[in-house]
Amino acid sequence: MSMFDQELECCGAEFEKNHISFFGLLTLSFPVIVISFVLLVILSPLRLFKKRFQILETLFRSCMKLISEKPLMAKTKCSLAGSMFKVSPRLSGLTFKYFNFSIYLFVWILILTLLKVVF
């Protein structure tokens, strides 16, 4: 076991591996997804800058993976996808896959609406 594989604990702090906070995903990953998606749509006809386009795609996919793998209201996610399975298995899969993304989208819409009301 190398030094980097060890779990470090100091001053009573407990550090978890692969721990990503809700706030971190909300403030970093979600805006990166939105910005990279817009750039991908704008630059898709231009595919001249192949390497930069691949970096943008990788950034988009990695942030989407981070958001989709975070256990966020797991029981609700499973029950909603299960109830949608009766209607359509494909719709159920989309619901399960993009549930966390829709939660983050709702939170951002709520934040932006509140900012608009306040200011």
For each residue, the residues with C-beta under 8 A, 3 or more apart:
1: 5 6
2: 5 6
3: 6
4:
5: 1 2
6: 1 2 3
7: 15 17
8: 15
9: 12 13 14 15
10: 13
11:
12: 9
13: 9 10
14: 9
15: 7 8 9 19
16: 19
17: 7
18:
19: 15 16
20: 24 25 66 70
21: 24 25
22: 25 26 70 72
23: 26 27
24: 20 21 27 28 29
25: 20 21 22 28 29 30 66 67 70 104
26: 22 23 29 30 104 107 108
27: 23 24 30 31
28: 24 25 31 32
29: 24 25 26 32 33 63 66 67
30: 25 26 27 33 34 63 67 101 104 105 108
31: 27 28 34 35
32: 28 29 35 36 59 60 63
33: 29 30 36 37 60 63 64 67 101
34: 30 31 37 38
35: 31 32 38 39
36: 32 33 39 40 56 59 60 63
37: 33 34 40 41 60
38: 34 35 41 42
39: 35 36 42 43 56
40: 36 37 43 44 53 56 57 60
41: 37 38 44
42: 38 39
43: 39 40 46 47 49 53 56
44: 40 41 47
45:
46: 43 49
47: 43 44 50 53
48:
49: 43 46 52 53
50: 47 53 54
51: 54 55
52: 49 55 56
53: 40 43 47 49 50 56 57
54: 50 51 57 58
55: 51 52 58 59
56: 36 39 40 43 52 53 59 60
57: 40 53 54 60 61
58: 54 55 61 62
59: 32 36 55 56 62 63
60: 32 33 36 37 40 56 57 63 64
61: 57 58 64 65
62: 58 59 65 66
63: 29 30 32 33 36 59 60 66 67
64: 33 60 61 67 68 101
65: 61 62 68 69
66: 20 25 29 62 63 69 70
67: 25 29 30 33 63 64 70 100 101 104
68: 64 65 97 98 100 101
69: 65 66
70: 20 22 25 66 67 100
71: 74
72: 22 77 99 100 103
73: 76 77 99 103
74: 71 77 78
75: 78 79
76: 73 79 80
77: 72 73 74 80 81 96 99 100
78: 74 75 81 82 96
79: 75 76 82 83
80: 76 77 83 84 95 99
81: 77 78 84 85 92 93 95 96 99
82: 78 79 85 92
83: 79 80 86 87
84: 80 81 87 88 91 92 95
85: 81 82 88 89 92
86: 83
87: 83 84 91 92
88: 84 85 91 92
89: 85 92 93
90: 93 94
91: 84 87 88 94 95
92: 81 82 84 85 87 88 89 95 96
93: 81 89 90 96 97
94: 90 91 97 98
95: 80 81 84 91 92 98 99
96: 77 78 81 92 93 99
97: 68 93 94
98: 68 94 95 101 102
99: 72 73 77 80 81 95 96 102 103
100: 67 68 70 72 77 103 104
101: 30 33 64 67 68 98 104 105
102: 98 99 105 106
103: 72 73 99 100 106 107
104: 25 26 30 67 100 101 107 108
105: 30 101 102 108 109
106: 102 103 109 110
107: 26 103 104 110 111
108: 26 30 104 105 111 112
109: 105 106 112 113
110: 106 107 113 114
111: 107 108 114 115
112: 108 109 115 116
113: 109 110 116 117
114: 110 111 117 118
115: 111 112 118 119
116: 112 113 119
117: 113 114
118: 114 115
119: 115 116
